[in-house]
Amino acid sequence: MKKHFTLSFLLLFLLVNLSHAQTVAASKMVGPEKGALIIVGGGAMGLELWNRFVELAGGPANANIVIIPTAGEDSSASSAPREKEKLLSLGVKNITIMHTRDPKVANQEAFVAPLKQATGIWFVGGRHWRLTDSYLNTLAHKEFNAVLNRGGVIGGTSAGATIQGSFMVRGDTKGNSIMVGDHTQGLDFIHNVTIDQHFLRRNRQFDLVEVIKARPELLGIAIDEGTAIVVQQNTFEVLGNSYVGIYEANQIANSTKYPSGQNSTGGPFYFLSKGQKFDLQARKVIDTRPARPNEPAK
């Protein structure tokens, strides 16, 4: 009897500790615990990016995509012809356009019904404060997260990229040149992260430095046009033709040399290119490529 009690107690102890360990691990997750994010820096998207989105949504035959054009101007916010046409051309048949400017509508079961069957969500570009005004902390927001929890994918470009972070830059209603304005709360699909876009194409490469100095708990990720990161749990991979900038408080303070595995003299930020991976929890590059030798001047 005593032996049976001891074994039962030991089993209970192990189960409690396993549950605690799982809770701690989940709390340290930066990206989504399940599913994936595709975060695009704006501009023209190559087929590689669209194909990855469709693949993560279940493939052309199984994908059920909800497109959200709410970030756009009123004249275009109820439709997304370019995005719908692109997805149709890739063989996706189940596509729904979902839009409102009223958070009361976003709290209605009838409105969010398409999200319950969705395997993917796509946020169109525009101004990301319009997305928070419409969806933040609503039933729709809850269903966005449910898509990820089912193993689906959330993607977006430009404003649809920044909205995915926890802290929004360029969210001021007076203009997007104001880095920290009257809207700073994102939809928080990726935690303790702020995301900028178009950053090389629009000469924005220094803009996140002061933001991270003021908010050192944040990781800054800037994504150029035609380029994306694919986030799964605590790792992201770079896709596309240009670069992703990393802004991290220790790097800004110390200007560490060679943070991206490339030859460099150090600086407040550094770039990642196609195929490189990044550990969001450790805030370090995962680079399996052989180190490049120092090249003497010619």
Beta strands, then each sheet from edge to edge (+ up, - down):
strand 1: 36-40
strand 2: 64-68
strand 3: 94-97
strand 4: 120-123
strand 5: 153-157
strand 6: 193-197
strand 7: 219-223
strand 8: 227-232
strand 9: 235-240
strand 10: 244-247
strand 11: 270-272
strand 12: 277-279
strand 13: 284-286
sheet 1: 3+ 2+ 4+ 5+ 1+ 8- 9+ 12- 13+
sheet 2: 6+ 7+ 10- 11+
end
